[in-house]
Amino acid sequence: MITDVIERLHARIEKQNEMLTQLHARNAVLERALPAELHPDTAQLVVSFASALTEKLLAAQKKYGHTNGWKVDDWERDCKKALMKHVMKGDPLDVAAYAAFCWARGWSTTPYRPQADPEDVMIRDFTDFVKQTAPRLHWKIWHETNTHPNHSLGGIDGWQHGFGTQTFGPMPLPDLIAKMKSEVSAEMDRLASKREGGAA
């Protein structure tokens, strides 16, 4: 009888010692993570937020069975999409969870953008260039391809209006690009000639 009591006491003491060891380990982590110079209010913020995030992740683990799936290598795109989705949903803890996943994996939180098709990039860059040189280009390109040009607008405003509403009309896109290239080439020649004249 006495032997059983002693064994139970020893078991309880061992369990308490184990809990104390874990507590000391956690305190050591907190001491490293929270420098003494950190303002007490900020330190409390960090501890409170970390505790709330821990509870959030534990609840998700129990509900969905998620454990350490964030360590897989093929979900950067989905992780970033989920981060942006939760930003819009408005729960800071969900946002923090996905931000932590990105941080742990060394991923930027910049929204994921699939690699653009080279031809699309070329057309986009060329269009941007035309926008920049539009004041010196002929508006007839857009009048020919726009079913509803706004002739009351002039200069860049008219060009932008046409660009925003143009439907490429009967002119195929390759022909439009070729025509734009021709106009840009003529503009480049004009600028080169002007520079040569100025140098002379």
C-alpha positions, -999 to 999 in steps of 0.1 A, spaced: 0 0 0 27 24 10 48 14 -20 19 23 -43 16 57 -28 53 63 -31 53 53 -68 24 76 -75 42 104 -58 73 97 -78 53 97 -110 37 130 -101 70 145 -93 85 133 -126 56 148 -145 59 181 -127 97 182 -134 90 175 -170 65 204 -171 90 227 -154 116 217 -179 93 226 -208 84 259 -191 120 268 -187 127 260 -223 98 282 -234 110 311 -211 144 308 -226 129 311 -261 110 342 -250 140 357 -234 159 354 -267 130 366 -288 122 395 -265 153 416 -257 152 435 -224 155 468 -243 121 462 -260 94 483 -246 71 463 -223 40 472 -242 56 461 -275 68 429 -258 33 422 -245 19 428 -280 43 402 -295 35 377 -268 -3 382 -271 -2 381 -309 19 350 -309 -4 333 -285 -35 342 -305 -18 330 -337 -9 298 -320 -45 292 -310 -56 300 -346 -32 275 -361 -41 249 -335 -78 253 -343 -71 249 -380 -50 218 -373 -79 202 -354 -105 213 -379 -88 206 -412 -60 183 -401 -33 207 -412 0 201 -396 32 211 -413 20 212 -449 35 247 -452 69 230 -455 61 215 -489 79 231 -519 52 233 -545 27 257 -530 43 292 -532 16 303 -557 -13 290 -536 2 304 -504 5 339 -519 -30 337 -533 -44 326 -499 -25 355 -483 -41 380 -506 -75 364 -501 -72 368 -463 -61 404 -466 -94 411 -483 -113 390 -458 -99 411 -430 -86 387 -403 -51 398 -393 -44 364 -377 -51 346 -410 -29 371 -428 -1 367 -402 -3 329 -406 3 330 -443 29 357 -439 47 335 -415 46 306 -440 62 329 -466 87 342 -441 97 306 -431 102 296 -467 120 327 -478 92 338 -502 83 373 -509 48 384 -502 45 400 -536 14 387 -553 21 357 -575 21 366 -612 24 339 -638 51 343 -664 37 363 -693 37 351 -729 67 367 -747 44 379 -775 21 396 -750 50 412 -733 63 425 -767 29 440 -776 25 455 -742 60 471 -742 55 483 -777 21 498 -768 37 515 -738 64 530 -761 37 543 -785 19 559 -755 51 577 -746 56 590 -781 19 595 -789 21 634 -790 43 631 -821 25 602 -839 -3 604 -864 -38 598 -850 -50 582 -882 -38 548 -869 -64 549 -842 -90 566 -863 -87 537 -888 -91 510 -862 -115 527 -838 -152 523 -846 -161 553 -823 -132 578 -823 -138 610 -804 -128 637 -829 -136 664 -803 -105 655 -783 -71 663 -796 -35 654 -787 -28 627 -762 -63 629 -748 -78 619 -781 -53 592 -786 -60 577 -751 -97 579 -757 -93 560 -789 -70 535 -773 -94 529 -745 -124 522 -767 -109 509 -799 -120 475 -812 -93 471 -839 -122 473 -864 -115 455 -896 -77 458 -893 -61 426 -880 -38 430 -850 -6 421 -870 -14 448 -895 -21 473 -868 13 465 -852 30 468 -886 14 502 -891 24 514 -857 60 502 -863 60 522 -895 48 553 -878 73 549 -850 101 543 -875 92 575 -893 92 594 -860 126 580 -851 140 591 -884 125 625 -879 141 628 -845 175 616 -858 173 641 -887 165 668 -862 195 659 -841 218 658 -871 206 692 -882 212 706 -847 247 693 -847 254 709 -880 
